[in-house]
Each structure stands twice: as C-alpha cells, then as structure tokens.
Amino acid sequence: MAKTQERTEAGSTIHRGFSFAGCAGTEYNLMERLTNKGYFQLYCEANYYWGMFNPTEFKIFTYTEGDTCLIECGNKEQFIKELDSHLEWFKQSGNDESHSDMLYAMKKYKVVEVI
C-alpha cells in the first residue's frame, strides 16, 4: 500500500523530519545553510524554535526542538495561504512580536503587498 502524502488545508505537501543540527548550538548552521539556499527568516522565538521561507521556490521550513517541517507549495497563491495560516496562528496565540516580524519579512521580500 502506497503511503499518502500529508497535506495542509491549502493542499501544500508537508515533509516532516528530525535534525540533529540543533544539538549543541549548531542550529544556526542549519539556518545558514537554508539562507545560502535562498531562505529568509520568517520568525525566531529562540534557537530551538524558528521558521524560514523561500519566496522563489514557495517553501516554508520550520524548526522546533529538532523537529523539522518543510511545506512545499505548488504556486504563489498557495504559498500566500500557508504564510497567512502561520500569521493567523501567531495572532491567535497572542504572540504579537512574531506576528509583526512575519508581516515585516513578507512585505520586505515582496511576498505580499498588504495582508
């Protein structure tokens, strides 16, 4: 039986994993490698809880205590829906600082004009 790919509500593909890159302070090496591949910081609560996005490949990568999640979107509209979903989660959780950081990053890299 073939394994069904996990998908978001917007239909994007989710790839989950685990990275030892976060052990012993090496999580910034992972951030640096992603930056070198065209990713930009979306939010960073701590060295063990952050997210990045690639606006040209329509990808979002999150890191939480070693757990990784790569969301691959099929197009810009899907990508914006995923980013909006992240924004809404932070807004509902009362994390205004990360919500503001995400809006700033999305506007700076021209992912959206105004949300």
Residue pairs with C-beta under 8 A, 6 or more apart in sequence:
5 13
5 14
6 13
6 14
6 16
7 13
7 14
8 14
8 71
8 82
8 85
9 85
10 73
10 78
10 81
10 82
10 85
11 74
11 78
12 71
12 72
12 73
12 74
12 78
12 79
12 82
13 71
13 72
14 69
14 70
14 71
15 69
15 70
15 71
15 72
16 67
16 68
16 69
17 67
17 68
17 69
17 70
18 66
18 67
18 68
19 30
19 63
19 66
19 68
20 26
20 66
21 27
21 29
21 30
22 30
22 47
22 48
22 63
22 65
22 66
23 66
25 47
27 47
27 48
27 50
27 63
28 47
30 63
31 41
31 50
31 52
34 52
34 54
34 61
35 52
37 54
38 54
38 56
38 57
39 52
39 53
39 54
39 59
39 61
40 52
40 53
40 54
40 55
40 105
40 108
40 109
41 50
41 51
41 52
41 101
41 105
42 50
42 51
42 52
42 53
42 60
42 83
42 86
42 101
42 102
42 105
42 106
43 50
43 51
43 86
43 90
43 98
43 101
43 102
43 105
44 50
44 51
44 101
45 95
45 98
48 63
48 64
48 65
48 66
49 63
49 64
49 65
50 62
50 63
51 60
51 61
51 62
51 63
51 86
52 60
52 61
52 62
53 59
53 60
53 61
53 83
53 105
53 109
53 111
54 60
54 61
55 79
55 109
55 110
55 111
58 72
58 73
58 74
58 75
58 76
58 78
58 79
59 70
59 71
59 72
59 73
60 70
60 71
60 73
60 79
60 82
60 83
60 86
61 68
61 69
61 70
61 71
62 68
62 69
62 71
71 82
73 79
73 81
73 82
79 111
80 111
80 112
83 102
83 106
83 111
83 112
84 115
86 102
87 99
87 102
87 103
87 106
87 115
90 98
90 99
90 102
91 99
103 115
105 111
106 112
106 115
107 113
107 114
